[in-house]
Amino acid sequence: MQTMNVLENKNKQYQAVGDQKRTRQEIEECVTFVRLELYNRDMPCGPKAVQDRLRSFYHVRPLPSERTIARILACHGLTHGRTGFYS
């Protein structure tokens, strides 16, 4: 009986991981990671594609808007097929 309670609690903990709120910096890191992931797989990697990927695979909460994602990508130099700032 007690073993079942422990297993149920662990299961709830794992489910809660995807629903946890993230800080602004964590969301920026998720956006840049997903953008580079999509780029490396030769998939569409615009703000809409990044938003869809964040929603369906990474369950990011709160989900940033397309415009916010575009600002993050521009800030990190990840626009127009770029993979970052060049020296």
KOLGU-726684 format. One record per residue: residue in three letters; residue number from 1; x negated, y, z of N, C-alpha, C, CB in turn; chain. Coordinates in nm, 4 decimals. Atoms other than C-alpha are relative to their C-alpha. Glycine has a CB too. Layout:
<atoms>
<resn:ala resi:NUM nxx:X nyy:Y nzz:Z caxx:X cayy:Y cazz:Z cxx:X cyy:Y czz:Z cbxx:X cbyy:Y cbzz:Z chain:A> $
...
</atoms>
This chain:
<atoms>
<resn:met resi:1 nxx:-0.0825 nyy:-0.1189 nzz:0.0000 caxx:0.0000 cayy:0.0000 cazz:0.0000 cxx:-0.0870 cyy:0.1254 czz:0.0000 cbxx:0.0939 cbyy:-0.0002 cbzz:0.1206 chain:A> $
<resn:gln resi:2 nxx:0.0876 nyy:-0.1164 nzz:-0.0092 caxx:-0.2717 cayy:0.2428 cazz:0.0958 cxx:-0.0850 cyy:0.0133 czz:-0.1263 cbxx:-0.0902 cbyy:-0.0100 cbzz:0.1245 chain:A> $
<resn:thr resi:3 nxx:0.0784 nyy:-0.0029 nzz:0.1229 caxx:-0.4711 cayy:0.1477 cazz:-0.2147 cxx:0.0790 cyy:0.0674 czz:-0.1114 cbxx:-0.0409 cbyy:-0.1422 cbzz:-0.0418 chain:A> $
<resn:met resi:4 nxx:-0.0841 nyy:-0.0628 nzz:0.1023 caxx:-0.1787 cayy:0.2533 cazz:-0.4345 cxx:0.0029 cyy:0.1511 czz:0.0180 cbxx:0.1428 cbyy:-0.0566 cbzz:0.0051 chain:A> $
<resn:asn resi:5 nxx:-0.0001 nyy:-0.1436 nzz:-0.0253 caxx:-0.1664 cayy:0.5946 cazz:-0.2659 cxx:-0.1304 cyy:0.0646 czz:-0.0446 cbxx:0.0238 cbyy:0.0274 cbzz:0.1475 chain:A> $
<resn:val resi:6 nxx:0.1308 nyy:-0.0524 nzz:0.0405 caxx:-0.5377 cayy:0.6442 cazz:-0.3253 cxx:-0.0072 cyy:0.0079 czz:-0.1522 cbxx:-0.1150 cbyy:-0.0888 cbzz:0.0556 chain:A> $
<resn:leu resi:7 nxx:0.0018 nyy:0.0003 nzz:0.1464 caxx:-0.5005 cayy:0.5479 cazz:-0.6921 cxx:0.0910 cyy:0.1079 czz:-0.0578 cbxx:0.0419 cbyy:-0.1368 cbzz:-0.0529 chain:A> $
<resn:glu resi:8 nxx:-0.0917 nyy:-0.1035 nzz:0.0470 caxx:-0.2017 cayy:0.7775 cazz:-0.7361 cxx:-0.0612 cyy:0.1385 czz:0.0185 cbxx:0.1342 cbyy:-0.0093 cbzz:0.0741 chain:A> $
<resn:asn resi:9 nxx:0.0646 nyy:-0.1296 nzz:-0.0235 caxx:-0.3932 cayy:1.0685 cazz:-0.5810 cxx:-0.1103 cyy:0.0251 czz:-0.1011 cbxx:-0.0567 cbyy:0.0070 cbzz:0.1418 chain:A> $
<resn:lys resi:10 nxx:0.1068 nyy:-0.0168 nzz:0.0982 caxx:-0.6920 cayy:1.0090 cazz:-0.8099 cxx:0.0581 cyy:0.0287 czz:-0.1376 cbxx:-0.0892 cbyy:-0.1248 cbzz:-0.0051 chain:A> $
<resn:asn resi:11 nxx:-0.0638 nyy:-0.0228 nzz:0.1284 caxx:-0.4619 cayy:0.9936 cazz:-1.1108 cxx:0.0501 cyy:0.1439 czz:-0.0106 cbxx:0.1154 cbyy:-0.0986 cbzz:-0.0205 chain:A> $
<resn:lys resi:12 nxx:-0.0474 nyy:-0.1380 nzz:-0.0011 caxx:-0.3046 cayy:1.3274 cazz:-1.0138 cxx:-0.1164 cyy:0.0975 czz:-0.0138 cbxx:0.0782 cbyy:0.0288 cbzz:0.1286 chain:A> $
<resn:gln resi:13 nxx:0.1169 nyy:-0.0872 nzz:0.0110 caxx:-0.6513 cayy:1.4807 cazz:-0.9753 cxx:-0.0476 cyy:0.0077 czz:-0.1442 cbxx:-0.1134 cbyy:-0.0497 cbzz:0.0908 chain:A> $
<resn:tyr resi:14 nxx:0.0458 nyy:-0.0001 nzz:0.1387 caxx:-0.7492 cayy:1.3745 cazz:-1.3275 cxx:0.0978 cyy:0.0736 czz:-0.0905 cbxx:-0.0195 cbyy:-0.1429 cbzz:-0.0496 chain:A> $
<resn:gln resi:15 nxx:-0.0982 nyy:-0.0719 nzz:0.0800 caxx:-0.4245 cayy:1.5104 cazz:-1.4704 cxx:-0.0107 cyy:0.1499 czz:0.0224 cbxx:0.1408 cbyy:-0.0481 cbzz:0.0326 chain:A> $
<resn:ala resi:16 nxx:0.0081 nyy:-0.1418 nzz:-0.0320 caxx:-0.4752 cayy:1.8432 cazz:-1.2965 cxx:-0.1209 cyy:0.0671 czz:-0.0628 cbxx:-0.0037 cbyy:0.0188 cbzz:0.1488 chain:A> $
<resn:val resi:17 nxx:0.1217 nyy:-0.0589 nzz:0.0556 caxx:-0.8188 cayy:1.8933 cazz:-1.4508 cxx:0.0311 cyy:0.0784 czz:-0.1263 cbxx:-0.1038 cbyy:-0.1086 cbzz:-0.0295 chain:A> $
<resn:gly resi:18 nxx:-0.0329 nyy:-0.0687 nzz:0.1241 caxx:-0.6709 cayy:1.9874 cazz:-1.7894 cxx:0.0876 cyy:0.1212 czz:0.0208 cbxx:0.0672 cbyy:-0.0938 cbzz:-0.0937 chain:A> $
<resn:asp resi:19 nxx:-0.0927 nyy:-0.1090 nzz:-0.0247 caxx:-0.4203 cayy:2.2255 cazz:-1.6334 cxx:-0.0578 cyy:0.1112 czz:0.0868 cbxx:0.1230 cbyy:-0.0535 cbzz:0.0640 chain:A> $
<resn:gln resi:20 nxx:0.0554 nyy:-0.1010 nzz:-0.0896 caxx:-0.6576 cayy:2.4242 cazz:-1.4172 cxx:-0.0235 cyy:0.1314 czz:-0.0731 cbxx:-0.1305 cbyy:-0.0495 cbzz:0.0620 chain:A> $
<resn:lys resi:21 nxx:0.0250 nyy:-0.1312 nzz:0.0578 caxx:-0.6937 cayy:2.7944 cazz:-1.4768 cxx:-0.1499 cyy:0.0214 czz:-0.0111 cbxx:0.0654 cbyy:0.1117 cbzz:0.0847 chain:A> $
<resn:arg resi:22 nxx:0.1415 nyy:-0.0228 nzz:0.0252 caxx:-1.0258 cayy:2.9070 cazz:-1.6180 cxx:-0.0308 cyy:0.1487 czz:0.0099 cbxx:-0.0405 cbyy:-0.0547 cbzz:-0.1382 chain:A> $
<resn:thr resi:23 nxx:0.0420 nyy:-0.1387 nzz:-0.0060 caxx:-1.2244 cayy:3.2256 cazz:-1.5699 cxx:-0.0202 cyy:0.0531 czz:-0.1411 cbxx:-0.1290 cbyy:0.0148 cbzz:0.0830 chain:A> $
<resn:arg resi:24 nxx:0.0208 nyy:-0.0642 nzz:0.1297 caxx:-1.2822 cayy:3.4710 cazz:-1.8513 cxx:-0.1240 cyy:-0.0534 czz:-0.0695 cbxx:-0.0111 cbyy:0.1505 cbzz:0.0166 chain:A> $
<resn:gln resi:25 nxx:0.1247 nyy:0.0505 nzz:0.0574 caxx:-1.6385 cayy:3.3507 cazz:-1.9038 cxx:0.0158 cyy:-0.1449 czz:-0.0470 cbxx:-0.1141 cbyy:0.0101 cbzz:0.1027 chain:A> $
<resn:glu resi:26 nxx:-0.0223 nyy:0.1392 nzz:0.0419 caxx:-1.5295 cayy:2.9855 cazz:-1.9164 cxx:0.0808 cyy:-0.0069 czz:-0.1283 cbxx:0.0714 cbyy:-0.0783 cbzz:0.1103 chain:A> $
<resn:ile resi:27 nxx:-0.0793 nyy:-0.0022 nzz:0.1228 caxx:-1.2713 cayy:3.0706 cazz:-2.1808 cxx:-0.0866 cyy:0.0422 czz:-0.1178 cbxx:0.1205 cbyy:0.0946 cbzz:0.0146 chain:A> $
<resn:glu resi:28 nxx:0.0917 nyy:-0.0414 nzz:0.1070 caxx:-1.5361 cayy:3.2541 cazz:-2.3861 cxx:-0.0900 cyy:-0.1154 czz:-0.0414 cbxx:-0.0853 cbyy:0.1200 cbzz:0.0451 chain:A> $
<resn:glu resi:29 nxx:0.0859 nyy:0.1146 nzz:0.0307 caxx:-1.7630 cayy:2.9498 cazz:-2.3614 cxx:0.0775 cyy:-0.1072 czz:-0.0757 cbxx:-0.0593 cbyy:-0.0589 cbzz:0.1290 chain:A> $
<resn:cys resi:30 nxx:-0.0828 nyy:0.0985 nzz:0.0703 caxx:-1.4777 cayy:2.7202 cazz:-2.4686 cxx:0.0237 cyy:0.0435 czz:-0.1444 cbxx:0.1350 cbyy:-0.0194 cbzz:0.0728 chain:A> $
<resn:val resi:31 nxx:-0.0259 nyy:-0.0511 nzz:0.1346 caxx:-1.3988 cayy:2.9436 cazz:-2.7674 cxx:-0.1233 cyy:-0.0152 czz:-0.0879 cbxx:0.0433 cbyy:0.1474 cbzz:0.0055 chain:A> $
<resn:thr resi:32 nxx:0.1213 nyy:0.0105 nzz:0.0812 caxx:-1.7603 cayy:2.9568 cazz:-2.8855 cxx:-0.0351 cyy:-0.1461 czz:-0.0262 cbxx:-0.1174 cbyy:0.0711 cbzz:0.0692 chain:A> $
<resn:phe resi:33 nxx:0.0286 nyy:0.1429 nzz:0.0186 caxx:-1.8049 cayy:2.5822 cazz:-2.8318 cxx:0.0893 cyy:-0.0597 czz:-0.1080 cbxx:0.0190 cbyy:-0.0766 cbzz:0.1322 chain:A> $
<resn:val resi:34 nxx:-0.0945 nyy:0.0550 nzz:0.0973 caxx:-1.4906 cayy:2.4964 cazz:-3.0285 cxx:-0.0292 cyy:0.0549 czz:-0.1384 cbxx:0.1451 cbyy:0.0319 cbzz:0.0404 chain:A> $
<resn:arg resi:35 nxx:0.0313 nyy:-0.0607 nzz:0.1305 caxx:-1.5830 cayy:2.7404 cazz:-3.3065 cxx:-0.1191 cyy:-0.0704 czz:-0.0646 cbxx:-0.0298 cbyy:0.1513 cbzz:0.0158 chain:A> $
<resn:leu resi:36 nxx:0.1182 nyy:0.0668 nzz:0.0545 caxx:-1.9266 cayy:2.5812 cazz:-3.3493 cxx:0.0288 cyy:-0.1466 czz:-0.0321 cbxx:-0.1166 cbyy:0.0102 cbzz:0.0987 chain:A> $
<resn:glu resi:37 nxx:-0.0381 nyy:0.1389 nzz:0.0264 caxx:-1.7773 cayy:2.2330 cazz:-3.3258 cxx:0.0736 cyy:-0.0113 czz:-0.1337 cbxx:0.0883 cbyy:-0.0544 cbzz:0.1144 chain:A> $
<resn:leu resi:38 nxx:-0.0744 nyy:0.0020 nzz:0.1248 caxx:-1.5327 cayy:2.3080 cazz:-3.6068 cxx:-0.0906 cyy:0.0319 czz:-0.1187 cbxx:0.1158 cbyy:0.0989 cbzz:0.0059 chain:A> $
<resn:tyr resi:39 nxx:0.0926 nyy:-0.0387 nzz:0.1068 caxx:-1.8042 cayy:2.4754 cazz:-3.8150 cxx:-0.0907 cyy:-0.1171 czz:-0.0378 cbxx:-0.0850 cbyy:0.1212 cbzz:0.0434 chain:A> $
<resn:asn resi:40 nxx:0.0912 nyy:0.1120 nzz:0.0253 caxx:-2.0381 cayy:2.1771 cazz:-3.7805 cxx:0.0698 cyy:-0.1185 czz:-0.0655 cbxx:-0.0642 cbyy:-0.0446 cbzz:0.1298 chain:A> $
<resn:arg resi:41 nxx:-0.0758 nyy:0.1089 nzz:0.0628 caxx:-1.7618 cayy:1.9407 cazz:-3.8945 cxx:0.0591 cyy:0.0418 czz:-0.1342 cbxx:0.1116 cbyy:-0.0468 cbzz:0.0929 chain:A> $
<resn:asp resi:42 nxx:-0.0520 nyy:-0.0547 nzz:0.1259 caxx:-1.6891 cayy:2.1548 cazz:-4.2049 cxx:0.1516 cyy:0.0086 czz:-0.0005 cbxx:-0.0463 cbyy:-0.0847 cbzz:-0.1169 chain:A> $
<resn:met resi:43 nxx:-0.1441 nyy:-0.0188 nzz:-0.0128 caxx:-1.3385 cayy:2.2252 cazz:-4.0800 cxx:0.0275 cyy:0.1490 czz:0.0051 cbxx:0.0564 cbyy:-0.0720 cbzz:0.1266 chain:A> $
<resn:pro resi:44 nxx:-0.0327 nyy:-0.1423 nzz:-0.0158 caxx:-1.1544 cayy:2.5588 cazz:-4.0863 cxx:-0.0330 cyy:0.0444 czz:0.1423 cbxx:0.1503 cbyy:0.0266 cbzz:-0.0321 chain:A> $
<resn:cys resi:45 nxx:0.0459 nyy:-0.0415 nzz:-0.1331 caxx:-1.2988 cayy:2.7592 cazz:-3.7983 cxx:0.0374 cyy:0.1445 czz:0.0315 cbxx:-0.1507 cbyy:-0.0171 cbzz:0.0109 chain:A> $
<resn:gly resi:46 nxx:-0.0500 nyy:-0.1326 nzz:-0.0324 caxx:-1.0971 cayy:3.0810 cazz:-3.7844 cxx:0.0702 cyy:0.0007 czz:0.1341 cbxx:0.0939 cbyy:0.0489 cbzz:-0.1080 chain:A> $
<resn:pro resi:47 nxx:-0.0660 nyy:-0.0119 nzz:-0.1306 caxx:-0.9142 cayy:3.2117 cazz:-3.4781 cxx:0.1205 cyy:-0.0918 czz:0.0166 cbxx:0.0434 cbyy:0.1416 cbzz:0.0216 chain:A> $
<resn:lys resi:48 nxx:-0.1178 nyy:0.0877 nzz:-0.0101 caxx:-0.5956 cayy:3.0140 cazz:-3.5567 cxx:-0.0429 cyy:-0.1450 czz:0.0208 cbxx:0.0880 cbyy:0.0118 cbzz:-0.1270 chain:A> $
<resn:ala resi:49 nxx:0.0485 nyy:0.1373 nzz:-0.0141 caxx:-0.7883 cayy:2.6867 cazz:-3.5954 cxx:-0.0600 cyy:-0.0220 czz:0.1390 cbxx:-0.1045 cbyy:-0.0316 cbzz:-0.1090 chain:A> $
<resn:val resi:50 nxx:0.0588 nyy:0.0107 nzz:-0.1337 caxx:-0.9799 cayy:2.7541 cazz:-3.2732 cxx:0.1106 cyy:-0.0071 czz:0.1048 cbxx:-0.0943 cbyy:0.1200 cbzz:0.0286 chain:A> $
<resn:gln resi:51 nxx:-0.1112 nyy:0.0004 nzz:-0.0947 caxx:-0.6558 cayy:2.8291 cazz:-3.0889 cxx:0.0723 cyy:-0.1350 czz:-0.0004 cbxx:0.0986 cbyy:0.1130 cbzz:-0.0333 chain:A> $
<resn:asp resi:52 nxx:-0.0659 nyy:0.1309 nzz:0.0087 caxx:-0.4930 cayy:2.5087 cazz:-3.2168 cxx:-0.0831 cyy:-0.1083 czz:0.0675 cbxx:0.0254 cbyy:-0.0375 cbzz:-0.1463 chain:A> $
<resn:arg resi:53 nxx:0.0896 nyy:0.1005 nzz:-0.0598 caxx:-0.7973 cayy:2.3047 cazz:-3.1106 cxx:-0.0022 cyy:0.0138 czz:0.1526 cbxx:-0.1440 cbyy:0.0144 cbzz:-0.0570 chain:A> $
<resn:leu resi:54 nxx:-0.0009 nyy:-0.0230 nzz:-0.1449 caxx:-0.8034 cayy:2.4653 cazz:-2.7635 cxx:0.1293 cyy:-0.0523 czz:0.0621 cbxx:-0.0169 cbyy:0.1503 cbzz:0.0311 chain:A> $
<resn:arg resi:55 nxx:-0.1302 nyy:0.0433 nzz:-0.0524 caxx:-0.4340 cayy:2.3882 cazz:-2.7198 cxx:0.0122 cyy:-0.1520 czz:-0.0016 cbxx:0.1142 cbyy:0.0626 cbzz:-0.0817 chain:A> $
<resn:ser resi:56 nxx:-0.0292 nyy:0.1424 nzz:0.0146 caxx:-0.4288 cayy:2.0316 cazz:-2.8488 cxx:-0.1045 cyy:-0.0923 czz:0.0615 cbxx:0.0140 cbyy:-0.0325 cbzz:-0.1439 chain:A> $
<resn:phe resi:57 nxx:0.1033 nyy:0.0908 nzz:-0.0485 caxx:-0.7641 cayy:1.8855 cazz:-2.7429 cxx:-0.0542 cyy:0.0364 czz:0.1378 cbxx:-0.1125 cbyy:-0.0036 cbzz:-0.0974 chain:A> $
<resn:tyr resi:58 nxx:0.0654 nyy:-0.0417 nzz:-0.1243 caxx:-0.8954 cayy:2.0920 cazz:-2.4525 cxx:0.0967 cyy:0.0504 czz:0.1062 cbxx:-0.1001 cbyy:0.1068 cbzz:-0.0295 chain:A> $
<resn:his resi:59 nxx:-0.1040 nyy:-0.0408 nzz:-0.0950 caxx:-0.5677 cayy:2.2032 cazz:-2.2851 cxx:-0.0430 cyy:0.1213 czz:0.0827 cbxx:0.0348 cbyy:-0.1163 cbzz:0.0931 chain:A> $
<resn:val resi:60 nxx:0.0479 nyy:-0.1206 nzz:-0.0684 caxx:-0.7125 cayy:2.5459 cazz:-2.2007 cxx:0.1194 cyy:0.0814 czz:0.0473 cbxx:-0.0910 cbyy:0.0853 cbzz:-0.0933 chain:A> $
<resn:arg resi:61 nxx:-0.1005 nyy:-0.0868 nzz:-0.0595 caxx:-0.4973 cayy:2.7554 cazz:-1.9690 cxx:-0.0710 cyy:0.1149 czz:0.0677 cbxx:0.0898 cbyy:-0.0770 cbzz:0.1005 chain:A> $
<resn:pro resi:62 nxx:-0.0963 nyy:-0.0500 nzz:0.0965 caxx:-0.4342 cayy:3.0414 cazz:-2.0156 cxx:-0.0583 cyy:-0.0045 czz:-0.1414 cbxx:0.0424 cbyy:0.1429 cbzz:0.0361 chain:A> $
<resn:leu resi:63 nxx:0.0432 nyy:0.0088 nzz:0.1390 caxx:-0.4518 cayy:3.0023 cazz:-2.3930 cxx:-0.0172 cyy:0.1413 czz:-0.0549 cbxx:0.1021 cbyy:-0.0812 cbzz:-0.0857 chain:A> $
<resn:pro resi:64 nxx:0.0195 nyy:-0.1354 nzz:0.0531 caxx:-0.6086 cayy:3.3150 cazz:-2.5481 cxx:0.0729 cyy:0.0181 czz:-0.1331 cbxx:-0.1499 cbyy:0.0295 cbzz:-0.0177 chain:A> $
<resn:ser resi:65 nxx:-0.0678 nyy:-0.0297 nzz:0.1263 caxx:-0.4293 cayy:3.4859 cazz:-2.8353 cxx:-0.1002 cyy:-0.0060 czz:-0.1154 cbxx:0.0684 cbyy:0.1394 cbzz:0.0058 chain:A> $
<resn:glu resi:66 nxx:0.0880 nyy:0.0028 nzz:0.1173 caxx:-0.5651 cayy:3.4751 cazz:-3.1903 cxx:-0.0892 cyy:0.1234 czz:-0.0028 cbxx:0.0827 cbyy:-0.0087 cbzz:-0.1298 chain:A> $
<resn:arg resi:67 nxx:0.0778 nyy:-0.1245 nzz:0.0013 caxx:-0.6763 cayy:3.8372 cazz:-3.1605 cxx:-0.1118 cyy:-0.0049 czz:0.1038 cbxx:0.0915 cbyy:0.1212 cbzz:0.0265 chain:A> $
<resn:thr resi:68 nxx:0.1029 nyy:0.0131 nzz:-0.1042 caxx:-0.8637 cayy:3.7675 cazz:-2.8358 cxx:-0.1104 cyy:-0.0936 czz:-0.0468 cbxx:0.0616 cbyy:-0.0519 cbzz:0.1321 chain:A> $
<resn:ile resi:69 nxx:0.0994 nyy:0.0928 nzz:0.0522 caxx:-1.0354 cayy:3.4714 cazz:-2.9994 cxx:-0.0845 cyy:0.0688 czz:-0.1063 cbxx:0.0677 cbyy:-0.1259 cbzz:-0.0578 chain:A> $
<resn:ala resi:70 nxx:0.0742 nyy:-0.0735 nzz:0.1029 caxx:-1.1306 cayy:3.6936 cazz:-3.2952 cxx:-0.1001 cyy:0.0972 czz:0.0630 cbxx:0.0972 cbyy:0.0765 cbzz:-0.0917 chain:A> $
<resn:arg resi:71 nxx:0.0923 nyy:-0.0913 nzz:-0.0693 caxx:-1.2823 cayy:3.9489 cazz:-3.0550 cxx:-0.1180 cyy:-0.0744 czz:0.0602 cbxx:0.0736 cbyy:0.0769 cbzz:0.1096 chain:A> $
<resn:ile resi:72 nxx:0.1071 nyy:0.0798 nzz:-0.0603 caxx:-1.4809 cayy:3.6803 cazz:-2.8738 cxx:-0.0980 cyy:-0.0454 czz:-0.1080 cbxx:0.0582 cbyy:-0.1226 cbzz:0.0753 chain:A> $
<resn:leu resi:73 nxx:0.0865 nyy:0.0457 nzz:0.1094 caxx:-1.6119 cayy:3.5408 cazz:-3.2035 cxx:-0.0834 cyy:0.1148 czz:-0.0555 cbxx:0.0838 cbyy:-0.0628 cbzz:-0.1122 chain:A> $
<resn:ala resi:74 nxx:0.0738 nyy:-0.1158 nzz:0.0501 caxx:-1.7090 cayy:3.8891 cazz:-3.3241 cxx:-0.1087 cyy:0.0429 czz:0.0986 cbxx:0.0960 cbyy:0.1168 cbzz:-0.0268 chain:A> $
<resn:cys resi:75 nxx:0.0971 nyy:-0.0376 nzz:-0.1038 caxx:-1.8826 cayy:3.9652 cazz:-2.9937 cxx:-0.1219 cyy:-0.0915 czz:-0.0015 cbxx:0.0657 cbyy:-0.0037 cbzz:0.1383 chain:A> $
<resn:his resi:76 nxx:0.1094 nyy:0.0975 nzz:0.0014 caxx:-2.0913 cayy:3.6492 cazz:-3.0273 cxx:-0.0610 cyy:-0.0186 czz:-0.1384 cbxx:0.0492 cbyy:-0.1330 cbzz:0.0513 chain:A> $
<resn:gly resi:77 nxx:0.0543 nyy:0.0086 nzz:0.1346 caxx:-2.1618 cayy:3.7012 cazz:-3.3973 cxx:0.0384 cyy:-0.1269 czz:-0.0728 cbxx:-0.1476 cbyy:0.0107 cbzz:0.0050 chain:A> $
<resn:leu resi:78 nxx:-0.0433 nyy:0.1261 nzz:0.0605 caxx:-1.9637 cayy:3.3932 cazz:-3.5020 cxx:0.1109 cyy:0.0243 czz:-0.1025 cbxx:0.0486 cbyy:-0.0979 cbzz:0.1087 chain:A> $
<resn:thr resi:79 nxx:-0.0988 nyy:-0.0320 nzz:0.1036 caxx:-1.7779 cayy:3.5424 cazz:-3.7984 cxx:-0.0590 cyy:-0.0238 czz:-0.1375 cbxx:0.0481 cbyy:0.1460 cbzz:0.0129 chain:A> $
<resn:his resi:80 nxx:0.0395 nyy:0.0134 nzz:0.1407 caxx:-1.7906 cayy:3.4879 cazz:-4.1735 cxx:-0.1029 cyy:-0.1091 czz:-0.0223 cbxx:-0.0546 cbyy:0.1308 cbzz:-0.0508 chain:A> $
<resn:gly resi:81 nxx:0.0889 nyy:0.1140 nzz:0.0220 caxx:-1.9606 cayy:3.1484 cazz:-4.1573 cxx:-0.1301 cyy:0.0064 czz:0.0761 cbxx:-0.0300 cbyy:-0.0121 cbzz:-0.1434 chain:A> $
<resn:arg resi:82 nxx:0.1229 nyy:-0.0099 nzz:-0.0792 caxx:-2.2283 cayy:3.2611 cazz:-3.9140 cxx:0.0036 cyy:-0.0961 czz:0.1173 cbxx:-0.0206 cbyy:0.1432 cbzz:0.0501 chain:A> $
<resn:thr resi:83 nxx:0.0090 nyy:0.0837 nzz:-0.1199 caxx:-2.3514 cayy:3.0465 cazz:-3.6290 cxx:-0.0678 cyy:0.0747 czz:0.1133 cbxx:-0.0760 cbyy:-0.1294 cbzz:-0.0303 chain:A> $
<resn:gly resi:84 nxx:0.0588 nyy:-0.0806 nzz:-0.1060 caxx:-2.4857 cayy:3.3316 cazz:-3.4181 cxx:-0.0795 cyy:0.1151 czz:-0.0573 cbxx:-0.0883 cbyy:-0.0852 cbzz:0.0892 chain:A> $
<resn:phe resi:85 nxx:0.0819 nyy:-0.1127 nzz:0.0431 caxx:-2.7100 cayy:3.6360 cazz:-3.4337 cxx:-0.1325 cyy:-0.0510 czz:-0.0541 cbxx:-0.0232 cbyy:0.0989 cbzz:0.1161 chain:A> $
<resn:tyr resi:86 nxx:0.1265 nyy:0.0387 nzz:0.0607 caxx:-3.0164 cayy:3.6099 cazz:-3.6534 cxx:-0.1072 cyy:0.1007 czz:0.0386 cbxx:0.0130 cbyy:-0.0099 cbzz:-0.1538 chain:A> $
<resn:ser resi:87 nxx:0.1066 nyy:-0.0937 nzz:-0.0360 caxx:-3.3524 cayy:3.7573 cazz:-3.5557 cxx:-0.0827 cyy:0.0381 czz:-0.1205 cbxx:-0.0896 cbyy:-0.0596 cbzz:0.1071 chain:A> $
</atoms>
